[in-house]
């Protein structure tokens, strides 16, 4: 949780609703949720759960505003830490929730969780023309560590 947001682990039921594009009676979605990225994440989560079980705390999280409890996007880990204690993250928001600092706030909370769980480094990337996402990672404390012809890479590391 943050001052303005709640990040809650995605459940199988919620992932099924997201992939179907139909919330149950209790779910509150901001217009535009789920995005194409949210649907893709939910499908991968369901596949992972079916194959090896729930990956939490290293799975996807739904981002909800505290003020109205509406789902406005998602964040999470692509997979559990590798043999070096490193994870890769992702995040996204519906268009109406962008440019309000929510993505950086959610990412800071995710980085804090990773560190508390013993992760020693977190990686992320953004396309060269996606300066907003690059700003999110920088604002959350990640630093540029390289680039290729398509993306710029970011990371943050802590002592084990």
QUIGILIN-V328520 format. One line per field, one symbol per residue. ss: DSSP state (A for helix, B for strand, O for the rest). phi: phi as a letter, one per 40 degrees, with the letter a starting at -180 (. if undefined). psi: psi as a letter, one per 30 degrees, with the letter a starting at -180 (. if undefined). A space follows every 50 residues. Layout:
# QUIGILIN-V328520
ss=???
phi=???
psi=???
This chain:
# QUIGILIN-V328520
ss=OOOOBBBBBOOAAAAAAAAAOOOOOOOOBOOOOOOAAAAAAAAAAAAAAA AAOOOOOOOBBBBBBOOOOOBBBBBBBOOOOOOOOBBBBBBBBOAAAOOO OAAAAAAAAAAAAAAAOOOOBBBBBBBOOOAAAAAAAAAOOOBBBBBOOO BBBBBBBOOO
phi=.bdbbbbbdcccdcccccccgbcccccbbcdgcccdcccccccccccccc cbgccdcbbcbccbcccbgccbiaaibcacdcccgbbbbaaabcdcccgb gccccccdcccccdcccgcbabbaaaddcccccccdcccchcbcbiabcb bbbbaabbcc
psi=kaeflkjkkkleeeeeeeefgjllffkjkkkfkkleeeeeeeeeeeeeee eglkgkghalkkkkkeeggkkfallakellkafggklkllllllefflhg geeeeeeeeeeeeeefggkfkklllklefifeeeeeeeffglkkgllafe lkkllkllk.
